[in-house]
Amino acid sequence: MDHTVVTNFPGVIMTDKPEYITDVSELMGWNEPKSITTTISGWTSLFDCVLQDTGNLTKTAIHGAMWRFCQMKDNVCRASLATIGKMIGVDKATVMRYAKELCDEGYFVDLTPDLKNRPHVYADTGKVRMRSKFDVAQDNTGVAQCNATVAQSQLSKVLNKDINTLSERKEKAKERIEDQRAKRKDPVDWVLGNAEKEGAITSMQERTSKALGLDVSGSRFDKMVSFLMQKDRQGETIEVYAAWMKADPYNSPKTHQIAQRPDIVRETWAAAFVNKEPSFDEALEKAGYK
């Protein structure tokens, strides 16, 4: 009487030896187990129909690896070329070449054809489908079949959605890419823009140095110069501020204070442009510097 034992190999059924063989084995000292139980974490399928279609074992193995990733939660292959190559034992260039050929032949769709320097995302077209059947009496195992008509006519299923939905997603992705490109400035414009900005900064540094008698070209004055440029666009100039400051006696100590604390200009600026002009010392005291 035979005994049927289900192993941990998905879709595989193993049958024990007849009892008389087992008895003979025990008499002869062959202590073999009656069943084998093996646990595996995964496998890469080599589909006969793909091998027959392509005539290339490496290409068939790469198809199996990509197909395997497409069976995961999001139904797409996001693995890098290096990851797939490591599984198969080939280099990235080989994976890239055969992945493109597999897309051209209708096995997969590249959802990110314009992507560079990052792993592409591939979707299984359904041209190859795995059909598993569990039957103890007949000992049936997994069977792979090719549905060539699906690839020849149109994609019947991509990401469990119809081809129209996929096309719309690809079109929207292209529109976003084009929109981003349109928003980017031309390199020449960018250089000219930077040159104009540098010229404006240099001009303000020269005007400030002349008005206050103070060298403000150092990096510690960057925020102060930026503030002065902003106020200059609003019609409040450094020349008016300097005239207000110099109206008070003891101008040199005040310039020295600005050199030590450039933020003093920001704190006292408003006082120079009010109708009732307070003194520089009063502005310092109000700002908390005295």
C-alpha positions in Angstrom: 0.0 0.0 0.0 1.4 3.4 -1.1 1.5 6.4 1.2 1.2 9.9 -0.3 3.1 12.7 1.6 2.8 16.4 0.7 6.2 18.1 1.1 6.9 21.8 1.6 7.6 22.2 -2.1 4.6 24.1 -3.4 2.7 22.0 -6.0 5.0 18.9 -5.4 3.7 15.6 -4.1 6.1 12.8 -3.1 5.1 9.1 -2.7 6.6 6.7 -0.1 8.2 3.5 -1.2 6.0 0.3 -0.9 6.2 -1.5 2.4 8.2 -4.5 1.1 10.9 -2.2 -0.1 11.0 -0.5 3.2 11.2 -3.8 5.0 14.1 -5.0 2.9 15.9 -1.6 3.5 15.6 -2.0 7.2 16.9 -5.6 7.1 19.9 -4.5 5.0 20.5 -1.6 7.4 19.5 1.1 5.0 17.8 3.5 7.4 16.3 5.8 4.8 13.4 8.1 5.8 10.0 7.4 4.5 9.5 11.0 3.4 11.5 14.1 2.8 10.4 17.4 4.1 12.3 20.5 2.8 11.7 24.1 3.4 12.7 26.7 0.7 12.2 30.4 0.7 11.6 30.8 -3.1 12.7 29.7 -6.5 13.1 31.1 -10.0 11.0 29.5 -12.7 12.4 28.5 -16.1 9.4 28.3 -18.4 9.6 25.7 -21.2 7.6 27.9 -23.6 9.9 30.9 -23.1 13.0 28.7 -23.7 11.4 27.3 -26.9 10.4 30.8 -28.0 13.8 32.4 -27.3 16.2 29.5 -27.6 18.3 31.2 -25.0 18.7 29.7 -21.5 20.1 32.9 -19.9 17.3 35.0 -21.4 14.8 32.5 -20.0 16.3 32.6 -16.6 16.2 36.4 -16.6 12.5 36.2 -17.6 11.9 33.8 -14.7 13.5 36.2 -12.2 11.6 39.2 -13.5 8.3 37.2 -13.6 9.0 36.1 -10.0 9.3 39.8 -8.8 6.1 40.6 -10.6 4.2 38.1 -8.4 4.9 40.2 -5.3 2.5 42.6 -3.6 2.4 45.4 -6.1 2.5 43.1 -9.1 5.6 44.8 -10.7 9.3 44.1 -10.9 11.3 46.9 -9.2 14.5 44.9 -8.7 17.7 46.5 -10.0 19.8 45.1 -12.8 22.4 44.1 -10.2 19.9 42.2 -8.1 18.5 40.2 -11.1 22.1 39.6 -12.4 23.2 38.2 -9.0 20.2 35.8 -8.9 21.1 34.5 -12.4 24.9 34.8 -12.3 25.3 37.3 -15.1 26.4 41.0 -15.3 24.1 44.0 -15.4 24.7 44.7 -19.1 23.3 41.2 -20.0 20.3 41.8 -17.8 19.6 45.2 -19.4 19.9 43.8 -23.0 17.6 40.8 -22.4 15.1 42.8 -20.3 14.7 45.1 -23.3 14.3 42.1 -25.7 11.7 40.6 -23.4 9.7 43.8 -23.4 10.0 44.0 -27.2 8.7 40.4 -27.5 5.7 41.1 -25.3 6.6 39.4 -22.1 6.8 42.6 -20.0 6.0 46.3 -20.3 8.6 48.9 -19.2 6.5 51.4 -17.2 9.5 53.8 -16.8 11.2 53.8 -20.3 12.7 57.3 -19.8 14.2 56.7 -16.4 18.0 56.9 -16.1 20.4 55.8 -13.4 17.6 54.1 -11.4 15.9 50.7 -11.6 13.1 50.5 -14.1 9.7 49.2 -13.2 8.4 46.3 -15.3 4.9 44.8 -15.5 4.1 41.3 -16.5 1.8 41.2 -19.6 0.3 37.8 -18.9 1.9 36.1 -21.9 3.2 33.4 -19.6 0.9 32.2 -16.8 1.5 29.7 -14.0 -1.4 27.3 -13.4 -1.1 25.1 -10.4 -3.3 22.1 -9.8 -3.3 19.9 -6.6 -4.6 16.4 -7.1 -3.4 13.5 -4.8 -4.6 10.7 -7.0 -3.1 11.9 -10.3 0.0 13.6 -8.8 -0.4 16.7 -10.9 2.2 19.5 -10.5 2.5 23.1 -11.6 2.1 23.6 -15.4 3.3 26.7 -17.3 1.6 27.6 -20.5 2.1 30.4 -23.1 -0.8 32.4 -24.2 0.8 33.8 -27.4 -2.4 35.3 -28.8 -2.5 37.7 -25.9 0.9 39.2 -26.7 0.2 39.2 -30.5 -3.0 41.1 -30.2 -2.9 43.3 -27.1 -2.1 43.2 -23.4 -5.0 41.5 -21.6 -3.9 42.5 -18.1 -1.3 44.8 -16.7 -1.2 45.4 -12.9 -4.6 43.8 -12.8 -5.9 46.7 -14.8 -6.9 47.0 -18.5 -4.6 48.5 -21.1 -6.4 51.8 -21.3 -5.7 52.5 -17.6 -2.0 51.7 -18.2 -1.8 54.0 -21.2 -3.4 56.8 -19.3 -0.9 56.4 -16.5 2.0 56.5 -18.9 0.7 59.6 -20.7 0.2 61.4 -17.4 3.8 60.4 -16.3 5.1 61.8 -19.6 3.1 65.1 -19.1 4.6 65.5 -15.6 8.1 65.0 -17.0 7.6 67.5 -19.8 6.1 70.0 -17.3 9.1 69.7 -15.1 11.5 70.1 -18.0 9.6 73.2 -19.1 9.9 74.8 -15.7 13.7 74.3 -15.6 15.6 77.4 -16.7 18.0 77.3 -19.7 21.6 77.0 -18.5 22.5 80.3 -20.3 19.7 82.1 -18.5 20.8 80.6 -15.2 24.4 81.9 -15.8 23.2 85.3 -16.8 20.9 85.5 -13.8 23.7 84.6 -11.5 26.0 87.2 -13.1 23.3 89.9 -12.7 22.8 89.0 -9.1 26.6 89.1 -8.4 26.7 92.5 -10.1 23.9 93.9 -7.9 25.6 92.6 -4.7 28.9 94.2 -5.7 27.2 97.5 -6.5 25.5 97.5 -3.0 28.8 96.7 -1.3 30.4 99.6 -3.0 27.6 102.0 -2.2 27.5 100.9 1.5 31.3 101.2 1.8 31.2 104.8 0.3 28.2 105.8 2.5 29.5 104.5 5.8 33.2 104.4 5.1 33.1 100.7 6.0 34.4 97.7 4.1 31.4 95.3 3.9 32.8 92.8 1.4 33.3 90.1 4.0 30.9 87.1 4.5 29.9 88.4 7.9 28.1 91.3 6.2 26.2 89.1 3.7 22.9 89.3 5.6 23.3 93.0 6.0 23.9 93.6 2.3 21.0 91.4 1.4 18.8 93.4 3.7 20.0 96.7 2.1 19.3 95.4 -1.4 15.7 94.5 -0.3 15.2 98.0 1.2 16.7 99.6 -1.8 14.1 98.0 -4.0 11.5 99.5 -1.7 12.9 103.0 -2.2 14.8 103.2 1.2 18.5 103.7 0.3 21.7 103.3 2.2 22.6 106.9 1.4 19.6 108.2 3.4 20.3 105.9 6.3 24.0 107.1 6.4 23.0 110.8 6.3 20.6 110.2 9.2 23.3 108.4 11.2 25.9 111.1 10.5 23.6 113.8 11.6 24.5 112.8 15.2 27.9 113.6 16.6 30.6 111.0 17.2 30.0 109.3 13.9 33.2 107.1 14.1 32.1 105.1 17.2 28.8 104.4 15.5 30.4 103.0 12.4 32.6 100.9 14.7 29.5 99.5 16.3 28.0 98.6 12.9 31.3 96.9 12.0 31.1 94.8 15.3 27.4 94.1 14.9 26.1 94.4 11.3 22.6 93.5 12.6 22.5 97.0 14.2 21.7 98.4 10.7 18.5 96.3 10.6 17.5 97.3 14.1 17.9 101.0 13.6 16.9 101.2 9.9 13.2 102.2 10.5 14.3 105.1 12.7 16.0 106.8 9.7 12.8 106.9 7.7 10.2 108.1 10.1 8.9 111.7 10.1 10.1 112.4 13.6 13.7 111.2 13.4 15.2 110.0 16.6 18.9 110.0 17.1 21.1 107.0 16.4 21.8 106.6 20.1 18.0 106.6 20.8 17.5 103.9 18.1 20.3 101.8 19.6 18.8 102.1 23.1 15.3 101.2 21.8 16.8 98.1 20.0 18.4 97.0 23.3 22.0 97.8 22.5 22.5 100.4 25.2 
